[in-house]
Amino acid sequence: MKFLELNKKRHATKHFTDKPVDPKDVRTAIEIATLAPSAHNSQPWKFVVVREKNAELAKLAYGSNFEQVSSAPVTIALFTDTDLSKRARKIARIGGAKNFSE
């Protein structure tokens, strides 16, 4: 299947059952997500898999996501490095950049 066709067929899941999710499927989803491009291949993401219905986690969800997080059998929380400017400078130094402002 071509990429454009695949994207046209995709949809966002809004409602979940309590059916368990196979750990292999979770690992595959994370592996696919890590293949996404990132600036300078910095890959500034971390994934945390939550397998229990956690009321505290659901309270942190924005807007209508509360219901989705509280009812999903698995939640994958995505965290990112928000200080990419420091990482970019470090990458530039490692690469031997001479005119990279601090």
C-alpha positions in Angstrom: 0.0 0.0 0.0 1.3 3.4 -0.9 1.9 6.0 1.9 -0.8 8.4 0.6 -3.4 5.6 0.4 -2.4 4.5 3.9 -2.8 8.0 5.3 -6.2 8.4 3.6 -7.5 5.3 5.4 -6.2 6.1 8.8 -8.6 7.3 11.6 -8.4 8.4 15.1 -9.9 6.0 17.7 -12.1 7.9 20.2 -13.7 5.0 22.1 -12.1 1.9 23.6 -13.1 -1.4 25.0 -11.6 -3.0 28.1 -10.1 -5.8 25.9 -6.4 -6.4 26.8 -3.8 -5.2 24.3 -1.1 -7.6 23.4 2.3 -6.3 24.6 3.8 -7.2 21.2 1.4 -4.7 19.6 2.4 -2.0 22.1 6.1 -2.6 21.3 5.4 -2.5 17.6 3.5 0.8 17.9 6.4 2.4 19.8 8.9 1.0 17.3 6.9 2.6 14.5 6.7 5.9 16.3 10.5 6.0 16.9 11.0 5.8 13.1 9.5 9.3 12.7 12.1 11.8 11.5 13.5 14.3 14.0 15.7 17.3 13.6 19.4 16.3 13.4 18.2 12.8 14.3 18.0 14.0 17.9 15.1 11.6 18.7 14.0 13.7 21.7 11.2 11.4 22.8 10.6 8.9 25.6 7.6 6.6 25.8 6.0 5.4 29.0 3.5 2.6 28.8 0.7 2.7 31.4 -1.4 -0.6 31.5 -3.7 0.2 34.4 -6.7 2.5 34.4 -5.1 5.3 36.3 -7.4 8.1 37.5 -4.4 10.3 38.3 -3.1 10.0 34.8 -6.5 10.7 33.3 -6.7 13.9 35.4 -3.6 15.1 33.6 -5.1 14.6 30.1 -6.3 17.7 28.3 -10.0 18.4 27.6 -12.0 15.5 26.3 -9.0 13.2 26.5 -9.9 12.5 30.2 -12.5 9.9 29.2 -10.3 8.3 26.5 -7.3 7.9 28.9 -9.5 6.6 31.7 -11.2 4.0 29.5 -8.3 2.8 27.4 -6.7 -0.5 28.4 -3.2 0.9 27.6 -2.0 4.5 27.4 1.3 5.4 25.9 2.5 8.7 27.3 5.0 10.6 25.1 7.6 12.9 26.7 10.0 15.1 24.8 13.2 17.0 25.4 12.0 20.6 25.3 15.6 22.0 25.5 16.6 21.1 22.0 18.7 24.3 21.6 21.3 22.9 24.1 21.2 19.6 22.3 21.6 21.3 18.9 24.7 23.2 20.1 26.2 19.9 21.4 25.5 18.2 18.1 27.1 21.1 16.3 30.2 20.9 18.5 30.5 17.2 18.0 30.2 17.7 14.3 33.0 20.3 14.3 30.9 23.4 13.6 33.0 26.6 13.8 30.4 29.3 13.6 27.7 28.0 15.8 26.5 30.7 18.3 26.4 29.7 22.0 
